[in-house]
Amino acid sequence: MHNKQFIPFSEVKNKKALVVDSAHANGIMLSHWKGSLRLAGTEGDTSAAIVLSAMRLNLPELDLPYVTANHFDIDGFVGVWALLNPKLALEHDELLRQTALIGDFRELDLNHPLAGEALKLVCWINAKERELFYKPFEADDMEEKEAAQCVQKFRYFLREFGQVLQDPDWERGAWEDEVGGVLLGYRDMYKPETKLTRKPEIGLVIIDTPHPLHYYALFSRTQGFDMVLSCYEGNKYELEYKYTTWVDITSRPTLPRLSMKPLADRLNALETSGRRWTYENVTETGPILRLDGDKLTRSETYANPTEREIYASSIPPETLKQEVISYYTEAYQNITPKYNWTWKEVKELNR
């Protein structure tokens, strides 16, 4: 088996490589992206889980000298790091799977025995990424785009991660503020004033909670659902599709994403605050419907709800909820959940 080396994504056209959480014709793809051909036996919801499963099976397709990815995020990074550090990765297999899951899907479950340690790793990466580089999606506005810019992130984290993995408390100063905020929000999700309404037939969970929370807390009770309607005090709302429907997950079938435009039109007909309901395209990683969302950058949309202003609507909560439920109930009435929706199928449904 070759010793492996990380290379920039631009070099894949000349060097056949293992392509993690990305796609390229000259690579062996280890990715949960829609349309990625999966190696036999490598089921997993995250790209890192696919990598670790392939490593466990010692698949011959892994015997390539180069590893790459076209962007930096926690899931993709964990997969790349694992391929470059196979012995240590397999020793920490389940911890790495939890790290990727929290980082990518934002579903923190503290009932899992390793979730607390994984949260430290995720928040350490978040903190160092902000401190030393740039936030996710900020490369959109830079001269050099993400595929080129992310190389500097990979080089830093590939060098530093192993030590933090084995002793997260060594870097407590970097992660403790964010971890503390997440844990406070997690506690809020279980207080009496937080109420959940689940609509499994349309994949929706409605969260009534007093104020915006960190995503890792907010999504901690949304496992098995792909849409989240957050309702905060003062008639403040956000509806979003989770990242679970941008990729192909293997743990359960899903419904396809449907355009939020007709719903936005219905809400705008009711809205008298002077603000407009806006929506993002279903091909965005986590499209949001909200008031004046078109004033946010992609980086601000990806950031936690606590980091952006959410405006008060004139629409009462029960009316807003009923509009959302009735729209998706009607829209999904002839659609059955399944595995592996293609973007072509999603676009045809929306057409």
C-alpha positions in Angstrom: 0.0 0.0 0.0 1.4 3.4 -1.0 2.3 6.0 1.5 0.0 8.9 0.6 0.5 12.6 0.0 -2.1 15.5 0.0 -2.1 17.4 -3.3 -4.0 20.5 -4.4 -7.2 19.7 -6.3 -5.8 21.4 -9.5 -3.2 18.6 -9.8 -5.8 15.7 -10.0 -6.0 16.1 -13.8 -2.4 15.0 -14.0 -2.2 12.6 -11.0 -4.8 9.9 -10.3 -5.9 10.4 -6.7 -8.3 9.5 -4.0 -10.9 12.3 -4.1 -12.6 12.9 -0.8 -15.9 14.7 -0.4 -15.6 16.0 -4.0 -15.8 14.7 -7.5 -13.3 14.4 -10.4 -13.1 12.1 -13.4 -9.5 11.2 -12.8 -10.0 10.1 -9.2 -11.4 7.4 -7.0 -14.3 9.2 -5.3 -14.8 8.7 -1.6 -17.8 11.0 -1.3 -21.4 11.3 -0.3 -22.1 13.8 -3.0 -25.0 13.0 -5.2 -24.0 10.8 -8.1 -20.7 9.6 -6.6 -20.0 6.0 -7.4 -19.5 4.3 -4.0 -17.0 1.5 -3.6 -18.7 -1.8 -2.5 -19.2 -2.0 1.3 -18.5 1.7 2.0 -21.9 2.7 3.2 -22.0 5.8 5.3 -23.8 9.1 5.6 -20.7 11.3 5.6 -17.7 11.2 3.3 -15.4 10.5 6.3 -17.5 7.4 7.2 -17.2 6.2 3.6 -13.4 6.6 3.8 -13.2 4.8 7.2 -15.3 2.0 5.9 -13.1 1.6 2.9 -10.0 1.6 5.1 -11.5 -1.1 7.4 -12.1 -3.3 4.3 -8.5 -2.5 3.0 -10.0 -2.0 -0.4 -7.4 -2.3 -3.2 -8.8 0.9 -4.8 -7.2 2.9 -1.9 -3.7 2.0 -3.2 -3.0 5.3 -4.8 -0.3 7.8 -3.7 -2.3 11.0 -3.7 -5.3 12.4 -1.8 -7.2 15.6 -2.5 -10.4 17.6 -2.0 -11.8 20.7 -3.7 -12.9 22.4 -0.5 -12.2 22.4 3.2 -14.8 21.4 5.7 -14.7 19.1 8.7 -16.1 16.0 7.0 -13.8 16.2 4.1 -10.8 17.1 6.2 -11.4 14.1 8.5 -11.5 11.8 5.4 -8.3 13.2 4.0 -6.5 13.0 7.4 -7.6 9.4 7.9 -6.2 8.3 4.6 -2.8 9.9 5.4 -2.8 8.6 9.0 -4.4 5.1 8.7 -3.2 3.5 11.9 -4.2 6.4 14.2 -7.5 6.9 12.2 -8.6 3.3 12.7 -7.8 3.5 16.4 -10.1 6.5 16.6 -12.6 5.3 14.0 -15.9 6.0 15.9 -14.6 9.4 17.3 -13.7 10.5 13.8 -17.2 9.4 12.5 -18.9 11.5 15.2 -16.6 14.5 14.4 -17.6 14.3 10.7 -21.3 13.9 11.6 -21.4 16.9 13.9 -19.3 19.0 11.6 -21.4 18.2 8.4 -25.0 17.6 9.6 -24.8 19.6 12.8 -26.6 16.8 14.7 -25.1 16.7 18.1 -26.3 13.7 20.2 -24.7 13.8 23.7 -26.2 10.3 24.3 -23.4 9.0 22.1 -20.4 8.2 24.4 -17.9 10.0 22.1 -20.0 13.0 21.1 -18.6 15.3 23.8 -15.0 14.6 22.7 -16.0 15.0 19.0 -17.6 18.3 19.8 -14.3 19.6 21.2 -12.5 18.6 18.0 -15.2 20.2 15.8 -15.0 23.5 17.8 -11.2 23.4 17.8 -11.3 23.2 14.0 -13.9 26.0 13.8 -11.9 28.3 16.1 -8.6 27.8 14.3 -10.2 28.2 10.9 -11.6 31.6 11.9 -8.5 32.7 13.7 -5.9 31.7 11.1 -7.7 31.6 7.7 -11.2 32.6 6.6 -14.8 31.4 7.4 -16.6 28.8 5.2 -17.8 30.3 1.9 -15.8 33.5 2.3 -13.6 32.4 -0.5 -16.6 33.1 -2.8 -15.6 36.8 -2.6 -11.8 36.2 -3.0 -9.8 36.4 -6.1 -8.5 32.8 -5.5 -11.5 30.5 -5.1 -12.0 27.7 -2.5 -10.3 24.9 -4.4 -7.0 26.9 -4.4 -7.4 28.7 -1.1 -8.3 25.6 0.9 -4.8 24.1 0.4 -3.4 26.3 3.2 -6.1 25.1 5.6 -5.4 21.5 4.8 -1.6 21.9 5.3 -2.1 23.5 8.7 -4.8 21.0 10.0 -3.1 17.9 8.6 0.0 18.9 10.6 -1.8 19.8 13.9 -4.8 17.5 14.1 -3.2 14.3 15.3 -2.0 15.8 18.6 -5.4 17.4 19.3 -7.2 14.1 18.4 -5.2 12.3 21.1 -5.6 15.0 23.7 -8.3 17.6 22.9 -7.8 19.3 26.3 -4.3 20.3 25.1 -6.1 23.0 23.0 -8.9 23.8 25.5 -8.3 27.5 25.1 -9.3 27.4 21.5 -12.5 25.4 21.8 -14.0 26.0 25.2 -16.0 29.1 24.4 -17.8 27.6 21.5 -18.3 24.2 23.3 -19.7 26.1 26.3 -22.2 28.0 24.1 -23.3 24.8 22.4 -23.9 23.0 25.7 -26.0 25.9 27.0 -28.1 25.8 23.8 -28.3 22.0 24.1 -29.7 22.4 27.6 -32.2 25.0 26.3 -33.5 22.4 23.7 -34.7 20.3 26.7 -36.3 23.0 28.7 -40.1 23.2 29.0 -40.3 26.4 27.0 -38.8 24.6 24.0 -41.5 22.5 22.1 -41.1 20.3 19.1 -43.7 19.4 16.6 -42.8 16.6 14.2 -44.3 16.0 10.8 -42.6 12.9 9.5 -44.8 12.6 6.4 -43.1 15.7 5.0 -39.8 15.4 6.8 -40.4 18.6 8.9 -39.7 19.3 12.5 -40.9 22.6 14.0 -38.9 24.0 16.9 -40.5 26.6 19.2 -37.8 28.0 21.4 -37.3 31.5 22.9 -34.2 32.6 21.1 -31.8 31.5 18.3 -29.3 28.8 19.2 -26.0 27.4 17.9 -26.7 25.0 15.1 -25.1 22.0 16.9 -27.7 22.6 19.7 -30.6 23.6 17.4 -30.3 20.5 15.2 -29.5 18.2 18.2 -33.2 17.0 18.2 -33.7 16.9 14.4 -32.2 13.4 13.6 -34.3 11.7 11.0 -35.8 15.0 9.6 -34.6 17.1 6.7 -36.5 20.4 7.2 -36.4 22.6 10.3 -38.8 25.4 11.0 -37.4 27.5 13.8 -39.9 29.8 15.6 -38.5 32.3 18.1 -40.2 34.8 20.4 -41.4 38.0 18.7 -42.6 36.2 15.5 -39.1 35.5 14.2 -38.8 32.5 11.9 -36.4 30.6 9.6 -37.2 27.5 7.5 -34.3 25.5 6.1 -33.5 22.3 4.4 -30.7 20.5 6.2 -27.5 19.4 4.4 -28.8 15.8 4.7 -30.7 16.3 1.4 -27.8 17.9 -0.5 -25.9 14.6 -0.3 -26.8 10.9 -0.5 -27.3 9.4 2.9 -27.6 5.6 3.4 -29.2 5.4 6.8 -32.7 6.2 5.6 -34.7 7.3 2.5 -35.5 11.0 2.0 -37.9 13.2 0.2 -36.4 15.5 -2.5 -35.9 19.2 -2.0 -38.8 21.3 -3.5 -38.6 25.0 -4.3 -39.5 27.4 -1.6 -40.8 30.0 -4.1 -44.5 29.2 -4.0 -44.4 29.3 -0.2 -42.5 32.6 -0.2 -45.2 34.0 -2.5 -47.9 32.9 -0.1 -46.1 34.4 2.9 -45.4 37.7 1.1 -49.2 38.0 0.4 -49.7 37.8 4.2 -46.7 39.9 5.3 -47.3 43.5 6.3 -44.1 44.3 8.1 -42.5 46.0 5.0 -39.9 43.2 4.7 -40.0 40.4 2.1 -39.8 36.7 2.4 -36.9 35.4 0.4 -35.6 31.9 -0.4 -32.5 30.2 -1.7 -32.3 27.7 -4.6 -32.6 24.1 -3.7 -29.1 23.4 -4.9 -27.6 25.6 -2.1 -26.1 23.5 0.7 -28.7 24.6 3.3 -31.3 26.8 1.6 -33.2 29.1 4.0 -36.5 30.8 3.7 -36.6 34.0 5.9 -37.4 37.7 5.9 -34.8 39.7 3.9 -32.5 36.7 3.5 -31.3 38.1 0.2 -29.3 40.6 2.2 -27.1 37.8 3.6 -23.9 36.5 2.0 -23.4 32.7 1.7 -21.0 32.9 4.6 -23.6 34.6 6.8 -26.3 32.1 5.8 -24.0 29.2 6.7 -23.1 30.8 10.1 -25.1 30.0 13.2 -28.6 31.6 13.7 -27.0 33.4 16.7 -24.7 35.3 14.3 -27.3 36.9 12.1 -30.3 39.2 12.7 -33.6 37.5 12.3 -36.5 40.0 11.7 -39.9 40.1 13.2 -42.8 39.1 10.9 -46.4 40.3 11.0 -47.6 36.7 10.6 -48.7 35.0 13.8 -46.9 31.7 14.6 -49.8 29.4 14.1 -50.6 30.9 10.7 -47.0 30.7 9.7 -46.8 27.1 10.7 -50.0 26.1 9.0 -48.8 27.8 5.7 -45.6 25.8 5.8 -47.3 22.5 6.7 -50.1 22.9 4.1 -47.7 23.9 1.3 -45.4 20.9 1.8 -48.2 18.4 2.5 -49.7 19.3 -0.8 -46.4 19.4 -2.6 -45.2 16.0 -1.4 -48.5 14.2 -1.6 -47.6 12.2 -4.7 -43.9 11.8 -3.9 -42.5 8.8 -2.0 -39.2 8.9 0.0 -36.3 7.0 -1.6 -32.6 6.7 -1.6 -30.2 8.6 -3.9 -32.3 11.3 -5.5 -30.2 12.7 -8.4 -30.0 16.5 -9.0 -31.6 15.8 -12.4 -34.6 14.2 -10.7 -34.8 17.1 -8.2 -34.6 19.7 -10.9 -37.3 17.9 -13.0 -39.6 17.8 -10.0 -39.2 21.5 -9.5 -39.6 22.3 -13.1 
